[in-house]
Amino acid sequence: MKIPVISAHPHPGSFNHAIADELAPMRRQSGHLITVHDLYRG
């Protein structure tokens, strides 16, 4: 399954980034295709 993870918070150490950082590897291990988009990094 393709799963986009979209983060939109200006501070890299935010709770939103922490969730995205934990979610992506867990889903990849399950065989999903994860694409992470950080709207503030560009």
PDBQT receptor file of N, H, CA, C and O in Angstrom, charges set to zero:
ATOM      1  N   MET A   1       0.842  -1.165   0.000  1.00  0.00    +0.000 N 
ATOM      2  CA  MET A   1       0.000   0.000   0.000  1.00  0.00    +0.000 C 
ATOM      3  C   MET A   1       0.893   1.236   0.000  1.00  0.00    +0.000 C 
ATOM      4  O   MET A   1       1.909   1.275   0.694  1.00  0.00    +0.000 OA
ATOM      5  N   LYS A   2       0.515   2.229  -0.770  1.00  0.00    +0.000 N 
ATOM      6  H   LYS A   2      -0.310   2.197  -1.334  1.00  0.00    +0.000 HD
ATOM      7  CA  LYS A   2       1.237   3.498  -0.791  1.00  0.00    +0.000 C 
ATOM      8  C   LYS A   2       0.652   4.414   0.279  1.00  0.00    +0.000 C 
ATOM      9  O   LYS A   2      -0.556   4.650   0.309  1.00  0.00    +0.000 OA
ATOM     10  N   ILE A   3       1.509   4.926   1.152  1.00  0.00    +0.000 N 
ATOM     11  H   ILE A   3       2.490   4.734   1.127  1.00  0.00    +0.000 HD
ATOM     12  CA  ILE A   3       1.064   5.782   2.242  1.00  0.00    +0.000 C 
ATOM     13  C   ILE A   3       1.883   7.066   2.233  1.00  0.00    +0.000 C 
ATOM     14  O   ILE A   3       3.093   7.022   2.452  1.00  0.00    +0.000 OA
ATOM     15  N   PRO A   4       1.241   8.220   1.982  1.00  0.00    +0.000 N 
ATOM     16  CA  PRO A   4       1.965   9.491   2.104  1.00  0.00    +0.000 C 
ATOM     17  C   PRO A   4       1.923   9.966   3.553  1.00  0.00    +0.000 C 
ATOM     18  O   PRO A   4       0.879   9.908   4.202  1.00  0.00    +0.000 OA
ATOM     19  N   VAL A   5       3.054  10.434   4.052  1.00  0.00    +0.000 N 
ATOM     20  H   VAL A   5       3.902  10.482   3.525  1.00  0.00    +0.000 HD
ATOM     21  CA  VAL A   5       3.130  11.032   5.384  1.00  0.00    +0.000 C 
ATOM     22  C   VAL A   5       3.499  12.496   5.158  1.00  0.00    +0.000 C 
ATOM     23  O   VAL A   5       4.573  12.802   4.641  1.00  0.00    +0.000 OA
ATOM     24  N   ILE A   6       2.603  13.392   5.547  1.00  0.00    +0.000 N 
ATOM     25  H   ILE A   6       1.730  13.144   5.967  1.00  0.00    +0.000 HD
ATOM     26  CA  ILE A   6       2.797  14.817   5.295  1.00  0.00    +0.000 C 
ATOM     27  C   ILE A   6       2.957  15.538   6.617  1.00  0.00    +0.000 C 
ATOM     28  O   ILE A   6       2.087  15.473   7.485  1.00  0.00    +0.000 OA
ATOM     29  N   SER A   7       4.073  16.224   6.759  1.00  0.00    +0.000 N 
ATOM     30  H   SER A   7       4.780  16.278   6.053  1.00  0.00    +0.000 HD
ATOM     31  CA  SER A   7       4.359  17.007   7.957  1.00  0.00    +0.000 C 
ATOM     32  C   SER A   7       4.368  18.480   7.577  1.00  0.00    +0.000 C 
ATOM     33  O   SER A   7       4.946  18.866   6.562  1.00  0.00    +0.000 OA
ATOM     34  N   ALA A   8       3.723  19.296   8.400  1.00  0.00    +0.000 N 
ATOM     35  H   ALA A   8       3.253  18.982   9.225  1.00  0.00    +0.000 HD
ATOM     36  CA  ALA A   8       3.647  20.728   8.103  1.00  0.00    +0.000 C 
ATOM     37  C   ALA A   8       3.846  21.519   9.392  1.00  0.00    +0.000 C 
ATOM     38  O   ALA A   8       2.934  22.197   9.865  1.00  0.00    +0.000 OA
ATOM     39  N   HIS A   9       5.034  21.424   9.947  1.00  0.00    +0.000 N 
ATOM     40  H   HIS A   9       5.775  20.873   9.563  1.00  0.00    +0.000 HD
ATOM     41  CA  HIS A   9       5.353  22.151  11.174  1.00  0.00    +0.000 C 
ATOM     42  C   HIS A   9       6.726  22.779  10.997  1.00  0.00    +0.000 C 
ATOM     43  O   HIS A   9       7.650  22.105  10.541  1.00  0.00    +0.000 OA
ATOM     44  N   PRO A  10       6.887  24.056  11.348  1.00  0.00    +0.000 N 
ATOM     45  CA  PRO A  10       8.159  24.736  11.082  1.00  0.00    +0.000 C 
ATOM     46  C   PRO A  10       9.325  24.292  11.964  1.00  0.00    +0.000 C 
ATOM     47  O   PRO A  10      10.477  24.561  11.624  1.00  0.00    +0.000 OA
ATOM     48  N   HIS A  11       9.059  23.621  13.086  1.00  0.00    +0.000 N 
ATOM     49  H   HIS A  11       8.122  23.403  13.362  1.00  0.00    +0.000 HD
ATOM     50  CA  HIS A  11      10.130  23.231  14.010  1.00  0.00    +0.000 C 
ATOM     51  C   HIS A  11      10.438  21.736  13.873  1.00  0.00    +0.000 C 
ATOM     52  O   HIS A  11       9.572  20.904  14.142  1.00  0.00    +0.000 OA
ATOM     53  N   PRO A  12      11.659  21.388  13.456  1.00  0.00    +0.000 N 
ATOM     54  CA  PRO A  12      12.010  19.983  13.244  1.00  0.00    +0.000 C 
ATOM     55  C   PRO A  12      11.879  19.102  14.489  1.00  0.00    +0.000 C 
ATOM     56  O   PRO A  12      11.713  17.889  14.356  1.00  0.00    +0.000 OA
ATOM     57  N   GLY A  13      11.948  19.665  15.676  1.00  0.00    +0.000 N 
ATOM     58  H   GLY A  13      12.084  20.650  15.784  1.00  0.00    +0.000 HD
ATOM     59  CA  GLY A  13      11.841  18.873  16.894  1.00  0.00    +0.000 C 
ATOM     60  C   GLY A  13      10.422  18.775  17.435  1.00  0.00    +0.000 C 
ATOM     61  O   GLY A  13      10.222  18.396  18.589  1.00  0.00    +0.000 OA
ATOM     62  N   SER A  14       9.440  19.111  16.615  1.00  0.00    +0.000 N 
ATOM     63  H   SER A  14       9.602  19.418  15.677  1.00  0.00    +0.000 HD
ATOM     64  CA  SER A  14       8.043  19.127  17.069  1.00  0.00    +0.000 C 
ATOM     65  C   SER A  14       7.491  17.718  17.248  1.00  0.00    +0.000 C 
ATOM     66  O   SER A  14       8.062  16.736  16.774  1.00  0.00    +0.000 OA
ATOM     67  N   PHE A  15       6.365  17.653  17.947  1.00  0.00    +0.000 N 
ATOM     68  H   PHE A  15       5.901  18.451  18.332  1.00  0.00    +0.000 HD
ATOM     69  CA  PHE A  15       5.668  16.386  18.133  1.00  0.00    +0.000 C 
ATOM     70  C   PHE A  15       5.213  15.823  16.785  1.00  0.00    +0.000 C 
ATOM     71  O   PHE A  15       5.237  14.609  16.586  1.00  0.00    +0.000 OA
ATOM     72  N   ASN A  16       4.803  16.685  15.865  1.00  0.00    +0.000 N 
ATOM     73  H   ASN A  16       4.784  17.672  16.027  1.00  0.00    +0.000 HD
ATOM     74  CA  ASN A  16       4.389  16.239  14.533  1.00  0.00    +0.000 C 
ATOM     75  C   ASN A  16       5.523  15.518  13.812  1.00  0.00    +0.000 C 
ATOM     76  O   ASN A  16       5.303  14.480  13.188  1.00  0.00    +0.000 OA
ATOM     77  N   HIS A  17       6.722  16.059  13.894  1.00  0.00    +0.000 N 
ATOM     78  H   HIS A  17       6.901  16.903  14.401  1.00  0.00    +0.000 HD
ATOM     79  CA  HIS A  17       7.873  15.413  13.261  1.00  0.00    +0.000 C 
ATOM     80  C   HIS A  17       8.210  14.095  13.959  1.00  0.00    +0.000 C 
ATOM     81  O   HIS A  17       8.597  13.127  13.305  1.00  0.00    +0.000 OA
ATOM     82  N   ALA A  18       8.066  14.058  15.266  1.00  0.00    +0.000 N 
ATOM     83  H   ALA A  18       7.752  14.844  15.797  1.00  0.00    +0.000 HD
ATOM     84  CA  ALA A  18       8.345  12.826  16.004  1.00  0.00    +0.000 C 
ATOM     85  C   ALA A  18       7.401  11.709  15.566  1.00  0.00    +0.000 C 
ATOM     86  O   ALA A  18       7.820  10.562  15.411  1.00  0.00    +0.000 OA
ATOM     87  N   ILE A  19       6.134  12.044  15.367  1.00  0.00    +0.000 N 
ATOM     88  H   ILE A  19       5.794  12.975  15.493  1.00  0.00    +0.000 HD
ATOM     89  CA  ILE A  19       5.167  11.044  14.906  1.00  0.00    +0.000 C 
ATOM     90  C   ILE A  19       5.549  10.547  13.514  1.00  0.00    +0.000 C 
ATOM     91  O   ILE A  19       5.558   9.341  13.266  1.00  0.00    +0.000 OA
ATOM     92  N   ALA A  20       5.861  11.457  12.618  1.00  0.00    +0.000 N 
ATOM     93  H   ALA A  20       5.854  12.436  12.819  1.00  0.00    +0.000 HD
ATOM     94  CA  ALA A  20       6.242  11.071  11.252  1.00  0.00    +0.000 C 
ATOM     95  C   ALA A  20       7.509  10.217  11.260  1.00  0.00    +0.000 C 
ATOM     96  O   ALA A  20       7.610   9.247  10.509  1.00  0.00    +0.000 OA
ATOM     97  N   ASP A  21       8.467  10.574  12.103  1.00  0.00    +0.000 N 
ATOM     98  H   ASP A  21       8.385  11.362  12.713  1.00  0.00    +0.000 HD
ATOM     99  CA  ASP A  21       9.726   9.818  12.183  1.00  0.00    +0.000 C 
ATOM    100  C   ASP A  21       9.521   8.403  12.707  1.00  0.00    +0.000 C 
ATOM    101  O   ASP A  21      10.269   7.498  12.337  1.00  0.00    +0.000 OA
ATOM    102  N   GLU A  22       8.529   8.194  13.555  1.00  0.00    +0.000 N 
ATOM    103  H   GLU A  22       7.920   8.929  13.856  1.00  0.00    +0.000 HD
ATOM    104  CA  GLU A  22       8.230   6.860  14.077  1.00  0.00    +0.000 C 
ATOM    105  C   GLU A  22       7.349   6.057  13.126  1.00  0.00    +0.000 C 
ATOM    106  O   GLU A  22       7.517   4.845  12.994  1.00  0.00    +0.000 OA
ATOM    107  N   LEU A  23       6.422   6.721  12.473  1.00  0.00    +0.000 N 
ATOM    108  H   LEU A  23       6.285   7.706  12.580  1.00  0.00    +0.000 HD
ATOM    109  CA  LEU A  23       5.455   6.040  11.615  1.00  0.00    +0.000 C 
ATOM    110  C   LEU A  23       6.098   5.436  10.373  1.00  0.00    +0.000 C 
ATOM    111  O   LEU A  23       5.842   4.279  10.039  1.00  0.00    +0.000 OA
ATOM    112  N   ALA A  24       6.918   6.201   9.699  1.00  0.00    +0.000 N 
ATOM    113  H   ALA A  24       7.126   7.141   9.969  1.00  0.00    +0.000 HD
ATOM    114  CA  ALA A  24       7.473   5.755   8.416  1.00  0.00    +0.000 C 
ATOM    115  C   ALA A  24       8.250   4.437   8.522  1.00  0.00    +0.000 C 
ATOM    116  O   ALA A  24       7.969   3.520   7.750  1.00  0.00    +0.000 OA
ATOM    117  N   PRO A  25       9.209   4.301   9.437  1.00  0.00    +0.000 N 
ATOM    118  CA  PRO A  25       9.944   3.033   9.503  1.00  0.00    +0.000 C 
ATOM    119  C   PRO A  25       9.062   1.838   9.885  1.00  0.00    +0.000 C 
ATOM    120  O   PRO A  25       9.264   0.730   9.388  1.00  0.00    +0.000 OA
ATOM    121  N   MET A  26       8.083   2.070  10.770  1.00  0.00    +0.000 N 
ATOM    122  H   MET A  26       7.919   2.970  11.173  1.00  0.00    +0.000 HD
ATOM    123  CA  MET A  26       7.195   0.973  11.172  1.00  0.00    +0.000 C 
ATOM    124  C   MET A  26       6.388   0.462   9.984  1.00  0.00    +0.000 C 
ATOM    125  O   MET A  26       6.224  -0.746   9.816  1.00  0.00    +0.000 OA
ATOM    126  N   ARG A  27       5.892   1.368   9.170  1.00  0.00    +0.000 N 
ATOM    127  H   ARG A  27       6.025   2.350   9.307  1.00  0.00    +0.000 HD
ATOM    128  CA  ARG A  27       5.080   0.967   8.015  1.00  0.00    +0.000 C 
ATOM    129  C   ARG A  27       5.943   0.345   6.932  1.00  0.00    +0.000 C 
ATOM    130  O   ARG A  27       5.499  -0.572   6.241  1.00  0.00    +0.000 OA
ATOM    131  N   ARG A  28       7.173   0.829   6.773  1.00  0.00    +0.000 N 
ATOM    132  H   ARG A  28       7.533   1.574   7.334  1.00  0.00    +0.000 HD
ATOM    133  CA  ARG A  28       8.070   0.234   5.766  1.00  0.00    +0.000 C 
ATOM    134  C   ARG A  28       8.367  -1.221   6.129  1.00  0.00    +0.000 C 
ATOM    135  O   ARG A  28       8.429  -2.084   5.254  1.00  0.00    +0.000 OA
ATOM    136  N   GLN A  29       8.549  -1.486   7.416  1.00  0.00    +0.000 N 
ATOM    137  H   GLN A  29       8.499  -0.785   8.127  1.00  0.00    +0.000 HD
ATOM    138  CA  GLN A  29       8.803  -2.863   7.858  1.00  0.00    +0.000 C 
ATOM    139  C   GLN A  29       7.619  -3.770   7.555  1.00  0.00    +0.000 C 
ATOM    140  O   GLN A  29       7.783  -4.977   7.381  1.00  0.00    +0.000 OA
ATOM    141  N   SER A  30       6.432  -3.190   7.491  1.00  0.00    +0.000 N 
ATOM    142  H   SER A  30       6.299  -2.209   7.632  1.00  0.00    +0.000 HD
ATOM    143  CA  SER A  30       5.225  -3.960   7.182  1.00  0.00    +0.000 C 
ATOM    144  C   SER A  30       5.039  -4.159   5.685  1.00  0.00    +0.000 C 
ATOM    145  O   SER A  30       4.086  -4.810   5.255  1.00  0.00    +0.000 OA
ATOM    146  N   GLY A  31       5.956  -3.594   4.882  1.00  0.00    +0.000 N 
ATOM    147  H   GLY A  31       6.730  -3.066   5.231  1.00  0.00    +0.000 HD
ATOM    148  CA  GLY A  31       5.916  -3.778   3.439  1.00  0.00    +0.000 C 
ATOM    149  C   GLY A  31       5.214  -2.675   2.666  1.00  0.00    +0.000 C 
ATOM    150  O   GLY A  31       4.968  -2.823   1.469  1.00  0.00    +0.000 OA
ATOM    151  N   HIS A  32       4.893  -1.585   3.320  1.00  0.00    +0.000 N 
ATOM    152  H   HIS A  32       5.093  -1.465   4.293  1.00  0.00    +0.000 HD
ATOM    153  CA  HIS A  32       4.217  -0.480   2.650  1.00  0.00    +0.000 C 
ATOM    154  C   HIS A  32       5.241   0.461   2.019  1.00  0.00    +0.000 C 
ATOM    155  O   HIS A  32       6.377   0.561   2.481  1.00  0.00    +0.000 OA
ATOM    156  N   LEU A  33       4.822   1.145   0.961  1.00  0.00    +0.000 N 
ATOM    157  H   LEU A  33       3.899   1.063   0.585  1.00  0.00    +0.000 HD
ATOM    158  CA  LEU A  33       5.660   2.156   0.317  1.00  0.00    +0.000 C 
ATOM    159  C   LEU A  33       5.307   3.499   0.939  1.00  0.00    +0.000 C 
ATOM    160  O   LEU A  33       4.197   3.997   0.751  1.00  0.00    +0.000 OA
ATOM    161  N   ILE A  34       6.240   4.090   1.675  1.00  0.00    +0.000 N 
ATOM    162  H   ILE A  34       7.142   3.686   1.828  1.00  0.00    +0.000 HD
ATOM    163  CA  ILE A  34       6.012   5.326   2.410  1.00  0.00    +0.000 C 
ATOM    164  C   ILE A  34       6.735   6.466   1.700  1.00  0.00    +0.000 C 
ATOM    165  O   ILE A  34       7.908   6.348   1.348  1.00  0.00    +0.000 OA
ATOM    166  N   THR A  35       6.018   7.574   1.495  1.00  0.00    +0.000 N 
ATOM    167  H   THR A  35       5.064   7.670   1.782  1.00  0.00    +0.000 HD
ATOM    168  CA  THR A  35       6.602   8.782   0.957  1.00  0.00    +0.000 C 
ATOM    169  C   THR A  35       6.395   9.881   1.993  1.00  0.00    +0.000 C 
ATOM    170  O   THR A  35       5.259  10.212   2.335  1.00  0.00    +0.000 OA
ATOM    171  N   VAL A  36       7.494  10.446   2.491  1.00  0.00    +0.000 N 
ATOM    172  H   VAL A  36       8.416  10.178   2.214  1.00  0.00    +0.000 HD
ATOM    173  CA  VAL A  36       7.409  11.479   3.511  1.00  0.00    +0.000 C 
ATOM    174  C   VAL A  36       7.597  12.849   2.861  1.00  0.00    +0.000 C 
ATOM    175  O   VAL A  36       8.571  13.088   2.146  1.00  0.00    +0.000 OA
ATOM    176  N   HIS A  37       6.654  13.730   3.123  1.00  0.00    +0.000 N 
ATOM    177  H   HIS A  37       5.863  13.536   3.703  1.00  0.00    +0.000 HD
ATOM    178  CA  HIS A  37       6.701  15.090   2.598  1.00  0.00    +0.000 C 
ATOM    179  C   HIS A  37       6.734  16.059   3.783  1.00  0.00    +0.000 C 
ATOM    180  O   HIS A  37       5.836  16.052   4.625  1.00  0.00    +0.000 OA
ATOM    181  N   ASP A  38       7.746  16.867   3.836  1.00  0.00    +0.000 N 
ATOM    182  H   ASP A  38       8.476  16.873   3.152  1.00  0.00    +0.000 HD
ATOM    183  CA  ASP A  38       7.825  17.926   4.859  1.00  0.00    +0.000 C 
ATOM    184  C   ASP A  38       7.629  19.246   4.134  1.00  0.00    +0.000 C 
ATOM    185  O   ASP A  38       8.498  19.678   3.377  1.00  0.00    +0.000 OA
ATOM    186  N   LEU A  39       6.510  19.876   4.357  1.00  0.00    +0.000 N 
ATOM    187  H   LEU A  39       5.804  19.525   4.971  1.00  0.00    +0.000 HD
ATOM    188  CA  LEU A  39       6.172  21.089   3.625  1.00  0.00    +0.000 C 
ATOM    189  C   LEU A  39       7.071  22.277   3.970  1.00  0.00    +0.000 C 
ATOM    190  O   LEU A  39       7.103  23.264   3.235  1.00  0.00    +0.000 OA
ATOM    191  N   TYR A  40       7.796  22.186   5.076  1.00  0.00    +0.000 N 
ATOM    192  H   TYR A  40       7.770  21.384   5.673  1.00  0.00    +0.000 HD
ATOM    193  CA  TYR A  40       8.700  23.286   5.440  1.00  0.00    +0.000 C 
ATOM    194  C   TYR A  40      10.109  23.057   4.943  1.00  0.00    +0.000 C 
ATOM    195  O   TYR A  40      10.871  24.019   4.842  1.00  0.00    +0.000 OA
ATOM    196  N   ARG A  41      10.493  21.843   4.630  1.00  0.00    +0.000 N 
ATOM    197  H   ARG A  41       9.874  21.062   4.712  1.00  0.00    +0.000 HD
ATOM    198  CA  ARG A  41      11.841  21.575   4.099  1.00  0.00    +0.000 C 
ATOM    199  C   ARG A  41      11.907  21.813   2.601  1.00  0.00    +0.000 C 
ATOM    200  O   ARG A  41      12.974  22.080   2.048  1.00  0.00    +0.000 OA
ATOM    201  N   GLY A  42      10.774  21.716   1.962  1.00  0.00    +0.000 N 
ATOM    202  H   GLY A  42       9.907  21.499   2.411  1.00  0.00    +0.000 HD
ATOM    203  CA  GLY A  42      10.744  21.994   0.525  1.00  0.00    +0.000 C 
ATOM    204  C   GLY A  42      10.882  20.851  -0.349  1.00  0.00    +0.000 C 
ATOM    205  O   GLY A  42      10.867  21.003  -1.571  1.00  0.00    +0.000 OA
TER     206      GLY A  42
